[in-house]
Amino acid sequence: MGVKMRKAMFCAGVILIMSTAGMILGCTPAATPTTVPESTADNTPPSTSNITSASTSNATDAATSDTVAASTSNTTPASKTIVTPAYTPPAASAPTPPTPPASAIAQQYYKDGNTLYAQGKYAEATAEFTKAIELDSNYAFAYYGRGISLNRQGKTDEAIADFSKTIELDPKLISAYINRGFSYKSRGLLDLAIADFTKTIELNPKYAPAYADRGSIYSSRTQWDMAIADFSKAIELDPVYAYAYNYRGFAYSQKGQKELAVADLKMCISLSKDPALTQIAQRNLDSIQ
């Protein structure tokens, strides 16, 4: 059963997909930044709160030096026949600390960018990440940090470019794929978004949000069976994934499977901690009961 779509609408941090009849077809969290992991070796999906400090493989700690006490090993002892005090050389001047390598300074700019991002100062964070990139053009996490900061400012195309550079430098950073996929989705580039969500799944088959994100696109295209398969996998991996239940419930309703739809929408309502999502699921439930 095909459903004619209107454009997606943003409300309280979620994307609402509306039918021409006014029913809310589904929702997904608005593209949110994901945390830069300290290591991408295990491809662990980052959280969605804010970005955190992380070191890159080519970043080194700033060289430091302590004040060197003057050596007195060459002090001339007082002679029994000399009554003047023994000579002690003046204290040696502390050596000038060497300038830290560019990558270490870049890392500090990156950390400052993280702090500003967490404070919601996205333009200022962007400037700090840019400084890090200027000092270390291979700093993958700095491109990623700038990308999510640009996304927060509505600069989607620039964000996509930074996520692409991140992936070029670190092809296993799944948070870059997932965020680029969100960006592509917001620009209506759905095939590219699907490709990024699929790549995320290849890198980490246990990352439930990637299935739900891909399923949401299948749902928007009325490809209900493919959508249900992805939402079901997301729920299998994360049984308390409220968004996936709402999406799958709607997909079931479009296939005429009312009992399954009602069960999923009720489950969404019972699990949801997001008032906007709860309201959407309730309205969807009311529309089919």
Secondary structure, 3 states (H helix, E strand, C coil): CCCCECCCEEECCEEEEEECCCCEEEEEECCCCCCCCCCCCCCCCCCCCCCCCCCCCCCCCCCCCCCCCCCCCCCCCCCCCCCCCCCCCCCCCCCCCCCCCHHHHHHHHHHHHHHHHHCCCHHHHHHHHHHHHHHCCCCHHHHHHHHHHHHHCCCHHHHHHHHHHHHHHCCCCHHHHHHHHHHHHHCCCHHHHHHHHHHHHHHCCCCHHHHHHHHHHHHHCCCHHHHHHHHHHHHHHCCCCHHHHHHHHHHHHHCCCHHHHHHHHHHHHHHCCCHHHHHHHHHHHHHHC
